[in-house]
Amino acid sequence: MGAQNLRTTVVTLALLSACTGAPAGELATPVATGASASATAASAPSRGGAPRPYQAPIAVPSAAGQIRSPTLPSPVITIDPVPRPTFTGPCDSAGCWGSDGTRTNAIGGALVRPDGRVCQNVGGVLQCP
């Protein structure tokens, strides 16, 4: 082997050892390829640090039967009866008499019941909203 070939071999071994981090003497064996390279990578730990010790799972008590659904009071429904319609009877300039016997006084074009509600005479029916 000539000096050139020896120099090339030494430089190649030095570069290989610098890339892999191994001393130049350990590169005498061929580098593994294919399936054996993937097996070597799979056996290496995937993360650094020490493995954590086994921890037992945490026991959580069951809440079945302990949670009660909220109970609401039953609704109270009140229905006000609809008052009977009041028909207007004889009317004069001061007001009208209703069919139930009450007097509605005419104040400025409106009829006012004794309880203060304002009413209208619509087709002979007294409407008090």
C-alpha positions in Angstrom: 0.0 0.0 0.0 1.3 3.3 -0.9 1.6 6.4 1.4 -1.4 7.9 -0.3 -3.7 4.9 0.4 -2.5 4.7 4.0 -3.1 8.4 4.5 -6.6 8.0 3.0 -7.4 5.1 5.3 -6.2 6.9 8.4 -8.2 10.0 7.6 -11.3 7.9 6.8 -11.0 6.0 10.2 -10.5 9.3 12.0 -13.6 10.8 10.4 -15.7 7.7 11.2 -14.6 7.7 14.8 -15.4 11.4 15.1 -18.9 10.9 13.8 -19.7 7.9 15.9 -17.9 8.9 19.0 -16.0 5.6 19.2 -12.2 5.3 19.4 -10.5 4.5 16.0 -9.6 1.0 17.1 -13.2 -0.1 17.6 -14.1 0.6 14.0 -12.4 -2.6 12.8 -15.7 -4.4 12.8 -18.2 -3.6 10.0 -21.1 -1.4 10.8 -24.4 -3.3 11.2 -27.1 -2.6 8.5 -30.7 -3.6 7.9 -32.6 -5.6 10.5 -29.8 -5.7 13.1 -29.6 -1.8 13.0 -33.3 -1.4 13.7 -33.1 -4.0 16.5 -30.2 -2.1 18.1 -32.2 1.2 17.9 -35.4 -0.5 19.3 -33.5 -1.9 22.3 -32.1 1.5 23.2 -34.1 3.5 25.7 -36.4 6.0 24.0 -36.0 8.6 26.8 -33.3 9.6 29.2 -33.4 9.3 33.0 -34.2 6.4 35.4 -37.5 4.5 34.9 -40.2 5.4 37.4 -41.2 2.8 40.0 -44.5 1.0 39.6 -47.4 2.9 41.2 -50.7 1.1 42.0 -53.8 2.7 40.4 -55.7 5.1 42.6 -58.9 3.7 44.0 -61.8 6.1 43.6 -65.0 5.4 45.5 -68.1 4.9 43.5 -70.8 7.7 43.7 -73.6 5.4 42.5 -76.6 5.7 44.8 -75.1 8.7 46.6 -76.2 11.4 44.2 -79.9 12.3 44.4 -81.8 14.0 41.7 -83.2 17.4 42.8 -86.9 17.4 43.7 -88.9 20.4 42.9 -92.1 21.4 44.5 -95.2 20.7 42.4 -96.4 23.8 40.7 -99.4 25.7 41.9 -101.7 26.7 39.1 -104.3 29.3 39.8 -106.9 30.0 37.3 -109.0 33.2 37.5 -112.4 32.6 36.2 -113.4 34.7 33.2 -115.9 37.3 34.2 -119.3 37.1 32.5 -119.8 39.7 29.8 -121.7 42.8 30.9 -124.2 44.1 28.5 -125.1 47.8 28.5 -128.7 48.6 29.4 -130.3 52.0 29.2 -127.8 54.8 28.7 -128.1 58.6 29.3 -125.7 61.5 29.0 -124.2 60.7 32.5 -123.5 56.9 31.8 -125.1 53.5 31.4 -126.6 50.8 33.5 -125.1 47.3 33.1 -126.9 44.0 32.9 -125.4 43.1 36.3 -127.0 46.3 37.9 -123.8 48.4 38.1 -123.7 52.0 36.9 -120.8 53.1 34.6 -120.3 56.8 34.5 -119.5 58.6 31.3 -116.3 60.7 31.8 -115.1 62.4 28.6 -116.3 59.7 26.2 -115.2 56.8 28.3 -117.3 54.7 30.7 -115.8 54.2 34.2 -116.9 51.4 36.5 -117.3 51.9 40.3 -113.9 50.1 40.8 -112.2 52.7 38.6 -111.6 50.6 35.5 -112.2 52.3 32.1 -114.6 50.5 29.8 -115.9 50.8 26.3 -119.3 50.1 24.9 -118.7 47.9 21.8 -121.9 46.8 20.1 -123.9 46.7 23.4 -121.2 44.8 25.3 -119.2 46.6 28.0 -115.5 45.7 27.5 -113.2 46.6 30.4 -109.6 45.5 29.7 
